[in-house]
Amino acid sequence: MAGLFHALKRGVKAAAASPDTKRYRAGGIAISCPHCQNDTFEKGAAQLNTAVATFLNLDWLNKSATILACLKCGRIQWFAGDVDRAP
């Protein structure tokens, strides 16, 4: 498990080094990190698995969530819907 967190931390640092800053909005409001107040993130997706769908091997039917990893501190925020790229 520690290896996963180490790999995630390395990925966030590598993304922070890229010149393409990524700012997002949800519901028309700019997103910032509640921990460090940074406003640049790496966007990803995560599947919201349910036990029944997994048992029936139908995980693809589950909804997915948008995740944003802060490029400064690594905090991950989850959003039920998609987020928009801020101008």
Stockholm file with secondary structure:
# STOCKHOLM 1.0

chainA/1-87         MAGLFHALKRGVKAAAASPDTKRYRAGGIAISCPHCQNDTFEKGAAQLNTAVATFLNLDWLNKSATILACLKCGRIQWFAGDVDRAP
#=GR chainA/1-87 SS CHHHHHHHHHHHHHHHTSSCCCCEEETTEECCCTTTCCCCEEEEEEECCCHHHHHTTCGGGSCEEEEEEETTTCCEEEESSCCEECC
#=GC SS_cons        CHHHHHHHHHHHHHHHTSSCCCCEEETTEECCCTTTCCCCEEEEEEECCCHHHHHTTCGGGSCEEEEEEETTTCCEEEESSCCEECC
//
